[in-house]
Amino acid sequence: MTKTNLKANYIRIENLYKSMFSEVKHTSIDLRDDKIEIMHLDEKNQDPAIIELSETKIGYVVSYWDGYSLSETEESDDILKALKIFKRYAKKMAKNLKKFSGHV
């Protein structure tokens, strides 16, 4: 059975967060009914790295900001495709934080 909204996928997303960010300090996850955010809590950066998955009336929007200069946004009308995009950006963010952050 396909879970068709963000709230129905909370456990899957929390497990993704735990597996990718367990070794990365100063990160948090915020699960809301219509938006999920994974963010890097960095006092030195006013605009820290963040990934957002938002549920809209017409589909899903996945946004990624690396905290420095790279911003990417992708849209999908399919929750499974949106979750794959979110996972790809989460991997990218975790890798970058492990590599470039002094908070690991």
VOBA-1610 file (N, C-alpha, C; in pm, whole numbers, padded with zeros to 5 digits, always signed):
BEGIN
Met+00084-00118+00000Met+00000+00000+00000Met+00088+00125+00000Thr+00061+00216-00088Thr+00138+00338-00099Thr+00087+00441+00001Lys+00180+00496+00076Lys+00145+00602+00171Lys+00150+00733+00094Thr+00039+00805+00093Thr+00024+00915-00002Thr+00041+01054+00054Asn+00086+01068+00178Asn+00112+01203+00228Asn+00233+01202+00321Leu+00278+01320+00358Leu+00398+01329+00441Leu+00378+01265+00577Lys+00267+01293+00640Lys+00243+01243+00775Lys+00248+01090+00779Ala+00200+01025+00677Ala+00201+00879+00671Ala+00343+00824+00654Asn+00438+00907+00618Asn+00576+00865+00594Asn+00673+00911+00704Tyr+00622+00958+00817Tyr+00708+01007+00925Tyr+00812+00904+00969Ile+00771+00781+00992Ile+00864+00680+01042Ile+00976+00656+00941Arg+00940+00646+00815Arg+01039+00627+00709Arg+01139+00743+00706Ile+01089+00864+00720Ile+01175+00982+00715Ile+01261+00994+00841Glu+01204+00962+00956Glu+01283+00963+01080Glu+01396+00860+01074Asn+01368+00743+01020Asn+01472+00640+01006Asn+01581+00685+00909Leu+01543+00751+00802Leu+01640+00808+00708Leu+01729+00908+00780Tyr+01669+00996+00857Tyr+01744+01097+00933Tyr+01842+01030+01030Lys+01794+00933+01105Lys+01879+00865+01203Lys+01996+00794+01137Ser+01971+00733+01023Ser+02078+00658+00957Ser+02183+00749+00894Met+02142+00862+00838Met+02237+00949+00768Met+02303+01053+00856Phe+02235+01096+00961Phe+02286+01207+01041Phe+02327+01166+01182Ser+02337+01036+01207Ser+02374+00990+01342Ser+02515+01034+01380Glu+02603+01047+01283Glu+02741+01088+01310Glu+02763+01238+01292Val+02661+01309+01252Val+02672+01453+01228Val+02607+01527+01344Lys+02688+01600+01417Lys+02635+01676+01530Lys+02567+01804+01481His+02486+01860+01568His+02421+01989+01543His+02327+01986+01423Thr+02250+01880+01412Thr+02144+01875+01312Thr+02014+01844+01383Ser+01904+01880+01320Ser+01774+01849+01378Ser+01674+01821+01266Ile+01565+01758+01304Ile+01458+01731+01210Ile+01329+01787+01268Asp+01249+01847+01183Asp+01121+01905+01222Asp+01014+01845+01132Leu+00925+01768+01192Leu+00818+01703+01118Leu+00686+01777+01144Arg+00630+01831+01039Arg+00499+01898+01048Arg+00403+01830+00950Asp+00277+01863+00960Asp+00177+01800+00872Asp+00206+01823+00725Asp+00254+01942+00690Asp+00273+01975+00548Asp+00417+02005+00510Lys+00511+01989+00604Lys+00651+02019+00573Lys+00743+01940+00665Ile+00853+01895+00607Ile+00959+01828+00683Ile+01088+01901+00654Glu+01164+01929+00760Glu+01291+01999+00745Glu+01401+01925+00820Ile+01514+01911+00756Ile+01637+01868+00823Ile+01730+01986+00812Met+01779+02033+00926Met+01864+02152+00924Met+01989+02134+01007His+02090+02206+00966His+02217+02211+01039His+02210+02333+01131Leu+02231+02311+01258Leu+02226+02419+01356Leu+02367+02476+01373Asp+02393+02585+01305Asp+02526+02644+01301Asp+02518+02790+01344Glu+02573+02821+01461Glu+02569+02958+01512Glu+02653+03054+01429Lys+02751+03003+01357Lys+02840+03087+01276Lys+02779+03123+01141Asn+02675+03052+01101Asn+02614+03073+00971Asn+02468+03115+00991Gln+02435+03237+00950Gln+02299+03287+00965Gln+02199+03211+00878Asp+02247+03151+00773Asp+02163+03081+00677Asp+02217+02939+00657Pro+02203+02852+00759Pro+02266+02720+00754Pro+02200+02624+00656Ala+02268+02513+00633Ala+02219+02410+00540Ala+02083+02357+00585Ile+01996+02334+00486Ile+01861+02285+00516Ile+01804+02212+00396Ile+01725+02110+00425Ile+01648+02039+00323Ile+01503+02047+00367Glu+01416+02081+00274Glu+01273+02089+00303Glu+01195+02004+00203Leu+01097+01934+00254Leu+01001+01862+00171Leu+00864+01915+00210Ser+00801+01986+00117Ser+00672+02049+00145Ser+00562+01983+00062Glu+00448+01963+00126Glu+00331+01911+00057Glu+00242+02029+00021Thr+00212+02043-00108Thr+00127+02152-00155Thr-00001+02094-00214Lys-00088+02181-00257Lys-00215+02135-00315Lys-00194+02061-00447Ile-00086+02093-00516Ile-00063+02031-00647Ile+00048+01925-00646Gly+00112+01901-00532Gly+00218+01801-00527Gly+00315+01826-00414Tyr+00441+01801-00443Tyr+00547+01810-00342Tyr+00663+01893-00397Val+00724+01970-00308Val+00839+02053-00344Val+00954+02016-00249Val+01068+01982-00308Val+01187+01950-00230Val+01290+02060-00257Ser+01336+02124-00149Ser+01434+02232-00160Ser+01558+02197-00080Tyr+01673+02232-00136Tyr+01801+02206-00070Tyr+01884+02333-00073Trp+01939+02372+00040Trp+02031+02484+00050Trp+02153+02433+00124Asp+02271+02448+00068Asp+02392+02392+00128Asp+02453+02480+00237Gly+02397+02598+00257Gly+02447+02686+00362Gly+02548+02788+00313Tyr+02588+02779+00187Tyr+02689+02870+00134Tyr+02647+02934+00002Ser+02628+02852-00100Ser+02600+02911-00230Ser+02509+02829-00320Leu+02480+02705-00285Leu+02405+02617-00374Leu+02262+02600-00326Ser+02170+02633-00414Ser+02028+02615-00385Ser+01966+02535-00499Glu+01891+02432-00464Glu+01826+02349-00564Glu+01682+02323-00521Thr+01591+02320-00617Thr+01450+02293-00591Thr+01397+02200-00699Glu+01324+02099-00656Glu+01260+02007-00750Glu+01116+01985-00705Glu+01027+01967-00803Glu+00886+01944-00775Glu+00846+01807-00829Ser+00746+01747-00764Ser+00693+01620-00809Ser+00548+01607-00764Asp+00469+01540-00843Asp+00331+01515-00801Asp+00317+01377-00737Asp+00428+01303-00728Asp+00430+01169-00672Asp+00511+01167-00542Ile+00451+01119-00433Ile+00519+01116-00303Ile+00643+01028-00307Leu+00639+00916-00376Leu+00756+00828-00380Leu+00874+00894-00450Lys+00848+00963-00559Lys+00954+01036-00629Lys+01007+01150-00542Ala+00917+01220-00474Ala+00959+01329-00385Ala+01046+01276-00271Leu+01012+01161-00217Leu+01093+01101-00110Leu+01231+01058-00161Lys+01239+01011-00284Lys+01369+00976-00343Lys+01456+01100-00360Ile+01395+01209-00405Ile+01468+01334-00420Ile+01516+01383-00284Phe+01428+01377-00184Phe+01461+01417-00048Phe+01578+01334+00005Lys+01576+01205-00020Lys+01684+01116+00025Lys+01816+01152-00043Arg+01810+01182-00172Arg+01932+01220-00246Arg+01994+01346-00186Tyr+01909+01446-00159Tyr+01959+01570-00098Tyr+02007+01547+00046Ala+01942+01459+00119Ala+01986+01428+00255Ala+02125+01365+00254Lys+02148+01273+00161Lys+02281+01213+00147Lys+02386+01319+00115Lys+02350+01408+00025Lys+02441+01515-00016Lys+02474+01606+00103Met+02371+01643+00178Met+02390+01731+00293Met+02475+01663+00400Ala+02445+01537+00432Ala+02522+01465+00533Ala+02668+01452+00492Lys+02692+01420+00366Lys+02829+01407+00315Lys+02904+01540+00327Asn+02839+01649+00286Asn+02903+01781+00294Asn+02929+01823+00437Leu+02836+01797+00527Leu+02856+01835+00666Leu+02969+01755+00729Lys+02977+01628+00695Lys+03087+01544+00747Lys+03221+01592+00693Lys+03221+01633+00568Lys+03345+01672+00502Lys+03392+01813+00540Phe+03299+01909+00543Phe+03339+02049+00557Phe+03311+02113+00692Ser+03228+02052+00772Ser+03189+02113+00899Ser+03287+02072+01008Gly+03314+02165+01096Gly+03395+02135+01212Gly+03314+02077+01326His+03187+02048+01300His+03095+02003+01405His+03070+01853+01401Val+03157+01778+01338Val+03133+01633+01327Val+03206+01561+01435
//
